[in-house]
Structure formats: C-alpha cells, structure tokens
Amino acid sequence: MSASSFQFSRRQLLATAAVATAAGVLKAGPAWANAGPQSYTASWSSVDQHPPAAEWFQDAKFGIYYHWGVFSVPAFANEWYPRNMYNNGSNENNHHKSVYGDPSVWPYHNFINGARDKAGNWVQFAPKLKSSGGNFDPDEWAQLFADAGARFAGPVAEHHDGYSMWNSRVNEWNSVATGPRLDLLRLHADAIRGKGLKLLVAMHHTYNFTGFYQWVPAQSTTSLKKLYGQLGFADEQQLWYDKLKEVIDGYQPDVIWQDFNLSRLDESRRLAFLAYYYNQAVAWNKDVVATYKDGFNTRGEVFDYERGGPAAIQNPYWLTDDSISSSSWCYTVGIGYYSLNAMLHSLIDRVSKNGNMLLNIAPMADGTIPSGQRSILLGIGDYLKRFGESIYATRAWAIYGEGPTQMGGGSFTTPRAGTNTDIRFTRSKDNTVLYATVLGWPGSTLHITTLGANRINLSNLASVQLLGSSAGQYTTLPNRTQDGSGLHISMPSSNAPFSAPAYVVKLTFNGQIPALGSGGTPTGYVRIANVATGLVLDSGGNVASGSNLKQWNWDGSTNLQWQLVDLGGGWYRIVNRTNGMVADSWGNTANGANARQSAWNGGNNQQWRLNDLGNGRYQIVNRGTGTSLDGMGYTTAGSAVGMWTPNNSTNNQWTITGV
C-alpha cells in the first residue's frame, strides 16, 4: 500500500468513526436539525420524501463552481477537448496533431502522466501550491468566492474525462496518484468551509461511459478502459456509484450537482445513490441538496437549467448553472466573458423567479484565476455587499417583474443586461417587505405598472426607501402616487446619485404585502387565445372528466368561454361555461403532456397562475407541475392543448379577453 493510499484509508477510517460517534450522540437528543425523514430506502416513495431545496439553499441564492482539470492544459476550444481530439478532422483533432501529435501516439492520458509536445515542452496537469513555488492557492480562491458574495462553492470533482480530483481508491486516474500529487477536493473543501461557505461537489462522470469517448479506439488494459469508459456497462455503473460514495463519505458535500445522462443508468443505481446520500446526511445532522438535469424528479431533488431558467416564476425551487464565458466552461487561450451587468442582472432575474444561480469560472491549468474573471466576481460581490438584503433570504413574490427585457425561457438562453425600465421583485420571508430592483437608474420618477390601483391596495404601505450606496444606508422616498397605470415614486434626482449596476427600492408594509390581483383581467367569462395561432381554449362541450382540452376557432360557443375564479395568493381556477369543469394538469410534469379538465377538487393540479408578460399576454402556469398551457404550434382546430416548461415561445403565451 502506498503512503498516499494509507493516508486515504486512515482519513476514511477516522471520518467513518466520527460520523458514527456523532450519529450516536445526536440520536440520543430530542430533535434533529435536518428536515425530512430520519431514514431512507432505495425507492421513489422513500427518497421523494426528502425536502428538495433546503432552507439554507433557498436563502443562499448564489454559488460558484469551476471547470478546472486535465482538460485545462491544452487550453483550446473547450472542456470537451478530450472527446473531440479523437474526432478526425475536427478543430481539436487538427490542433492536437499540430501541437502534440496524432492521438493514436499522443493520447489524452499523456496530459495526465506527462509527455513532451512536438516543440519539446513538458506538458502535464500538475498545478503546484503557492507554498511550493506554484500559482495555486485554494485559500485565495475561497476568499475570492466569499468576496464575490457566494454562499456555496466547490469544484468539478470529476468531469466527463474520468479523472478524479480526489484521493480515490476505486480510480487510479486521480490527482493524488498522478500529476499534482494533491487531494484537490480536500484542499478545496477545507478552504471553502473555512470561509463559512457550504460545499458543492459537481460530478459529470455519467457521460464518461455513455458517449463522451465515442471516438476513442478500444483500449488494451483494464486501467485505460476505466479512464475511457470502456469497462462494460455493469462495471461502469458500479464505478459510478463507488465514486459518489467516496465523495460522500470523504467530504460530506452539502450539494451534489450532477450533469446529464442519469436517465441512462439503471433506476436501482440512481435510487441507491439518493438513499445513501440522504441517510448519510441524517447521520451528519444537516440538510443536503441533490441536483439533476434528468433521471431524478423535483419531489426530492432540485432541477438544474443549463445556462438558462424559466421565463417566469416556477415552482418548485430550481437552479441554473451558467458560465462566465459564452465560449467555454474551462479556460482557453483568448477566452471571452459576459459583461458584469449581464451576469448580475441574470442573477437578479433568476432570484425573482424562485431560483438560484451557480456561476462557473475557468481557472488556468496552473491554478491562476484570470484577472477578467476576478473583476466580474468582485463586481457581483460589491453589489451583493451593498444590496444583498434584496437577494439573500428573500422569496419570489406573486410576479417576477415587468419591463421589455425577457430573460430565460429554458436552457441555453444567453444572459442579458436589462434596462432602466426593467424591474424585478423579491419579498422578505415574512412577507412584509417588497423589493423592486430596477436594472438601471429610472430618472426622476420610478413607474411600477404592476402596482396599479386596479391590481393592488397599498393602503398599508408604511414607507418607501431607496437602498443607498453602502449597506444599511437608506433614502426615504416620501412622494408617491398610485393610479390605474401604476405606482409612481419620486426619486431623489433625475441622474443617479451613485453608481450601481441596479437600484433597489424597498417598500415596507404594516402587516402583510397585499395580494396582487389580475388588474384588467375580466371577472366574467373570457376567451383564452393562443398568441402563436389565434386558436382559443376549448372544452369540447359536455365531455367526460379527464378529457383533453382542445383549441378551436372562436365562434362564440360556450365551449370556448371560461371564468377565472380568484383563489387568492395569485392562483385561479379556470372554469368552462358549458360543462363547469376546470382546467387540470393531471399532475403530468412532462413537456408535451396533454392539458385536461375535471370537476373541481381544490388540488394544486387545478390551480393556475397568470404570469403577466406585458402587452396583454400571459403564461398560464400550473401550481402542481410548474408547466404552462401551450398551443404546441398546432394550427388545426380540434388540436390538443399541451403543457410545457414556461419559455419565450408565443406557443406558450395567451391573451385573455372578456366576452
């Protein structure tokens, strides 16, 4: 047994003993700190009882992670270099042949073991600590994350390339046995927790053996087959689980983030992971979060949008992972960055829609974080230091905001900077303070159309204040008027009194924030028309409960007339005039599922929120599923109405007109 293996075994033994001891002490006490059941089995009925988004996670709002590893060494194209260097004729393949040699003689694992390129330079992923004369300092990284305002952070502990950034016993391709000769995950974990942040560990290893290395030729040794995902599906699934178990036992992550293709794994493997992680969290006496892109569900885990988010408020709580660069998730020569305003306004928008943002940065292979990335992080941190009360520990309000700039609408939507007529709302957890964040200085008067007299009664509004240039500073805004077009607040000056990427107005109420009504939405019968096609929502008449909703050309029939019955809290039931049944999602969360109708039973699947998109357009979002009514692009009368994740498509938008 090598010295490094012995250290790992000893650490594991001590960690296991500590967990067992802690569990014994805690179980003797009268209460547990963590929410949810105190034990889990590997079944959906059990793991679905796990609270998906812990309270601390909903309070945190902003996290940072980083794509840094062997793939950072070539610094070319993006983090999929290990895959595409084997794709003959690709840019990566041509670059690799030019700089290093043909992949058949200069394979990817040379970046791990070390080798000379064609120019005679030694090439290897082997960052050195600053204390040993290198450029990598995990404590400096963690301090930067704290200064950026992140409340959770952590590394990509293994990407698709199969290289483990910890002292693995099940994978010899790791950062202790090769290259750095350092337990990088341990260094990150200790530094991040040392700054008071929660630890996130990102695992991308499912794709390693489900397609990433599709162009790599068959390998001759078991070790190389392990690196390149060629062990065979049964062995690969076991290795997938064993790696996760090592990370859980050795580092006790607060969040385990996983990339796509989980749905390709046997269900029993996925359930075994969830049950093990959640049971360990019970032993640690803390609340943990597991995220996913596929293969799990929102009953026990948090869905992650890659580079995006919903177009409006979505329940349950969600996450997006976005990158500081549009071109790559890892460092490359010539990498470009989004602007500070684009990243910060995207964070504000996502928080207003009931989500968190996990921002990726791209350190260089030697452990240097480029100055351009530092500048953006510190800019975000400066804003959060000053105006963090409108972000941290807030909750989404009845509507996310208003203004011309549409953000989100699914995955892979570009971060955008807003304008001085874009407003995003958040509220305090006790529902007594409403924050209106304006994405630019509004001039001498701030107009908030959402707060019109026909939509909200502001009689218990106690004060209106502008958050100042430093945390804890406020300017009272005593002059305001409300009419049917909105709330109009006199600002201190026509020009901004201080520089900031966005400005926050704080509305404090005596008691609860009043309920927001639908304003101009008629209380009588209406027709609900799809923006893309003009077809209107149709019950089909006196049909059986559970029948699909349809679309039809407007002809005045009562089958096409609906009443929006206000249930309070921004929710409605949508009642058909002919049959008295209500629109019902049937609890089906899949995109493309049919919308149905049934007798009113009070369930969440029959409650709908009207997300006001402006210009008389709405998304009609179901409380039970988070998906919204969608015309599906069908132009034929009699076509079914579907359900889809809220997005920017006009198929997902409806007008509501009194009849």
Secondary structure as the mmCIF struct_conf table of DSSP 4:
data_model
#
loop_
_struct_conf.conf_type_id
_struct_conf.id
_struct_conf.beg_label_comp_id
_struct_conf.beg_label_asym_id
_struct_conf.beg_label_seq_id
_struct_conf.end_label_comp_id
_struct_conf.end_label_asym_id
_struct_conf.end_label_seq_id
HELX_RH_AL_P HELX_RH_AL_P1 ALA A 3 LYS A 27
TURN_TY1_P TURN_TY1_P1 ALA A 28 ALA A 28
BEND BEND1 GLY A 29 PRO A 30
BEND BEND2 ALA A 33 ASN A 34
BEND BEND3 GLY A 36 GLY A 36
BEND BEND4 GLN A 38 GLN A 38
BEND BEND5 ALA A 42 SER A 43
HELX_RH_AL_P HELX_RH_AL_P2 TRP A 44 VAL A 47
TURN_TY1_P TURN_TY1_P2 ASP A 48 GLN A 49
BEND BEND6 HIS A 50 HIS A 50
BEND BEND7 PRO A 52 ALA A 53
HELX_RH_AL_P HELX_RH_AL_P3 GLU A 55 ALA A 60
STRN STRN1 PHE A 62 TYR A 66
BEND BEND8 GLY A 69 GLY A 69
HELX_RH_3T_P HELX_RH_3T_P1 VAL A 70 SER A 72
TURN_TY1_P TURN_TY1_P3 VAL A 73 PRO A 74
BEND BEND9 ALA A 77 ALA A 77
TURN_TY1_P TURN_TY1_P4 GLU A 79 TRP A 80
HELX_RH_AL_P HELX_RH_AL_P4 TYR A 81 ASN A 84
TURN_TY1_P TURN_TY1_P5 MET A 85 TYR A 86
BEND BEND10 ASN A 87 ASN A 87
TURN_TY1_P TURN_TY1_P6 ASN A 88 GLY A 89
BEND BEND11 SER A 90 SER A 90
HELX_RH_AL_P HELX_RH_AL_P5 ASN A 91 VAL A 99
TURN_TY1_P TURN_TY1_P7 TYR A 100 TYR A 100
TURN_TY1_P TURN_TY1_P8 PRO A 103 VAL A 105
BEND BEND12 TRP A 106 TRP A 106
TURN_TY1_P TURN_TY1_P9 TYR A 108 HIS A 109
HELX_RH_AL_P HELX_RH_AL_P6 ASN A 110 ASN A 113
STRN STRN2 ALA A 115 ARG A 116
TURN_TY1_P TURN_TY1_P10 LYS A 118 ALA A 119
BEND BEND13 GLY A 120 GLY A 120
STRN STRN3 TRP A 122 VAL A 123
STRN STRN4 LEU A 129 LEU A 129
HELX_RH_3T_P HELX_RH_3T_P2 LYS A 130 SER A 132
TURN_TY1_P TURN_TY1_P11 GLY A 133 GLY A 133
BEND BEND14 GLY A 134 ASN A 135
STRN STRN5 PHE A 136 PHE A 136
HELX_RH_AL_P HELX_RH_AL_P7 PRO A 138 ASP A 147
TURN_TY1_P TURN_TY1_P12 ALA A 148 GLY A 149
BEND BEND15 ARG A 151 ARG A 151
STRN STRN6 PHE A 152 GLU A 158
TURN_TY1_P TURN_TY1_P13 HIS A 160 ASP A 161
STRN STRN7 SER A 164 SER A 164
BEND BEND16 MET A 165 TRP A 166
BEND BEND17 ARG A 169 VAL A 170
BEND BEND18 GLU A 172 TRP A 173
STRN STRN8 ASN A 174 ASN A 174
TURN_TY1_P TURN_TY1_P14 SER A 175 ALA A 177
BEND BEND19 THR A 178 THR A 178
TURN_TY1_P TURN_TY1_P15 GLY A 179 PRO A 180
BEND BEND20 LEU A 182 LEU A 182
HELX_RH_AL_P HELX_RH_AL_P8 LEU A 184 GLY A 194
TURN_TY1_P TURN_TY1_P16 LYS A 195 GLY A 196
HELX_LH_PP_P HELX_LH_PP_P1 LEU A 197 LEU A 197
STRN STRN9 LYS A 198 MET A 203
HELX_RH_3T_P HELX_RH_3T_P3 HIS A 205 PHE A 209
TURN_TY1_P TURN_TY1_P17 THR A 210 TRP A 215
BEND BEND21 VAL A 216 VAL A 216
HELX_LH_PP_P HELX_LH_PP_P2 PRO A 217 GLN A 219
BEND BEND22 SER A 220 THR A 221
HELX_RH_AL_P HELX_RH_AL_P9 THR A 222 LEU A 227
TURN_TY1_P TURN_TY1_P18 TYR A 228 GLY A 229
BEND BEND23 LEU A 231 LEU A 231
HELX_RH_AL_P HELX_RH_AL_P10 PHE A 233 TYR A 251
BEND BEND24 ASP A 254 ASP A 254
STRN STRN10 VAL A 255 GLN A 258
BEND BEND25 PHE A 260 PHE A 260
HELX_RH_3T_P HELX_RH_3T_P4 LEU A 262 ARG A 264
BEND BEND26 LEU A 265 LEU A 265
HELX_RH_AL_P HELX_RH_AL_P11 GLU A 267 TRP A 284
TURN_TY1_P TURN_TY1_P19 ASN A 285 ASN A 285
STRN STRN11 VAL A 289 TYR A 292
BEND BEND27 LYS A 293 PHE A 296
TURN_TY1_P TURN_TY1_P20 THR A 298 GLY A 300
BEND BEND28 GLU A 301 GLU A 301
STRN STRN12 VAL A 302 GLU A 306
TURN_TY1_P TURN_TY1_P21 ARG A 307 ARG A 307
STRN STRN13 GLY A 309 GLY A 309
BEND BEND29 ALA A 311 ALA A 312
BEND BEND30 ASN A 315 PRO A 316
STRN STRN14 TRP A 318 SER A 323
BEND BEND31 ILE A 324 ILE A 324
BEND BEND32 SER A 326 SER A 327
BEND BEND33 TRP A 329 CYS A 330
TURN_TY1_P TURN_TY1_P22 VAL A 333 GLY A 334
HELX_RH_AL_P HELX_RH_AL_P12 LEU A 340 SER A 352
TURN_TY1_P TURN_TY1_P23 LYS A 353 ASN A 354
STRN STRN15 GLY A 355 ILE A 361
TURN_TY1_P TURN_TY1_P24 ALA A 365 ASP A 366
BEND BEND34 GLY A 367 GLY A 367
HELX_RH_AL_P HELX_RH_AL_P13 SER A 371 PHE A 387
HELX_RH_3T_P HELX_RH_3T_P5 GLY A 388 SER A 390
TURN_TY1_P TURN_TY1_P25 ILE A 391 ALA A 393
STRN STRN16 THR A 394 ARG A 395
BEND BEND35 ALA A 398 ILE A 399
STRN STRN17 GLY A 401 GLU A 402
BEND BEND36 GLY A 403 PRO A 404
BEND BEND37 GLY A 409 GLY A 409
STRN STRN18 GLY A 410 GLY A 410
BEND BEND38 SER A 411 PHE A 412
TURN_TY1_P TURN_TY1_P26 ASN A 420 THR A 421
STRN STRN19 ILE A 423 SER A 428
TURN_TY1_P TURN_TY1_P27 LYS A 429 ASP A 430
BEND BEND39 ASN A 431 ASN A 431
STRN STRN20 VAL A 433 VAL A 438
BEND BEND40 LEU A 439 GLY A 440
BEND BEND41 SER A 444 SER A 444
STRN STRN21 THR A 445 ILE A 448
HELX_RH_3T_P HELX_RH_3T_P6 THR A 449 LEU A 451
TURN_TY1_P TURN_TY1_P28 ALA A 453 ARG A 455
TURN_TY1_P TURN_TY1_P29 SER A 459 ASN A 460
STRN STRN22 LEU A 461 LEU A 467
BEND BEND42 SER A 469 SER A 470
TURN_TY1_P TURN_TY1_P30 ALA A 471 GLY A 472
STRN STRN23 TYR A 474 THR A 476
STRN STRN24 ARG A 480 ASP A 483
TURN_TY1_P TURN_TY1_P31 GLY A 484 SER A 485
STRN STRN25 GLY A 486 SER A 490
BEND BEND43 PRO A 492 PRO A 492
BEND BEND44 SER A 494 ASN A 495
BEND BEND45 PRO A 497 PHE A 498
BEND BEND46 PRO A 501 ALA A 502
STRN STRN26 TYR A 503 PHE A 509
BEND BEND47 ASN A 510 GLN A 512
HELX_LH_PP_P HELX_LH_PP_P3 ILE A 513 LEU A 516
TURN_TY1_P TURN_TY1_P32 GLY A 519 GLY A 520
BEND BEND48 THR A 521 THR A 521
BEND BEND49 THR A 523 GLY A 524
STRN STRN27 TYR A 525 ASN A 530
TURN_TY1_P TURN_TY1_P33 VAL A 531 THR A 533
STRN STRN28 VAL A 536 ASP A 538
BEND BEND50 GLY A 541 ASN A 542
TURN_TY1_P TURN_TY1_P34 SER A 545 GLY A 546
HELX_LH_PP_P HELX_LH_PP_P4 SER A 547 SER A 547
STRN STRN29 ASN A 548 ASN A 548
HELX_LH_PP_P HELX_LH_PP_P5 LEU A 549 LEU A 549
STRN STRN30 LYS A 550 TRP A 552
HELX_RH_3T_P HELX_RH_3T_P7 THR A 558 LEU A 560
STRN STRN31 TRP A 562 GLY A 568
TURN_TY1_P TURN_TY1_P35 GLY A 569 GLY A 570
STRN STRN32 TRP A 571 ASN A 576
TURN_TY1_P TURN_TY1_P36 ARG A 577 ASN A 579
STRN STRN33 VAL A 582 ASP A 584
TURN_TY1_P TURN_TY1_P37 TRP A 586 GLY A 587
BEND BEND51 ALA A 590 ALA A 590
TURN_TY1_P TURN_TY1_P38 ASN A 591 GLY A 592
HELX_LH_PP_P HELX_LH_PP_P6 ALA A 593 ALA A 593
STRN STRN34 ASN A 594 ASN A 594
HELX_LH_PP_P HELX_LH_PP_P7 ALA A 595 ALA A 595
STRN STRN35 ARG A 596 SER A 598
HELX_RH_3T_P HELX_RH_3T_P8 ASN A 604 GLN A 606
STRN STRN36 TRP A 608 GLY A 614
TURN_TY1_P TURN_TY1_P39 ASN A 615 GLY A 616
STRN STRN37 ARG A 617 ASN A 622
TURN_TY1_P TURN_TY1_P40 ARG A 623 THR A 625
BEND BEND52 GLY A 626 GLY A 626
STRN STRN38 SER A 628 ASP A 630
TURN_TY1_P TURN_TY1_P41 MET A 632 GLY A 633
BEND BEND53 THR A 636 THR A 636
TURN_TY1_P TURN_TY1_P42 ALA A 637 GLY A 638
HELX_LH_PP_P HELX_LH_PP_P8 SER A 639 SER A 639
STRN STRN39 ALA A 640 ALA A 640
HELX_LH_PP_P HELX_LH_PP_P9 VAL A 641 VAL A 641
STRN STRN40 GLY A 642 TRP A 644
BEND BEND54 ASN A 648 ASN A 648
HELX_RH_3T_P HELX_RH_3T_P9 THR A 650 ASN A 652
STRN STRN41 TRP A 654 GLY A 658
#
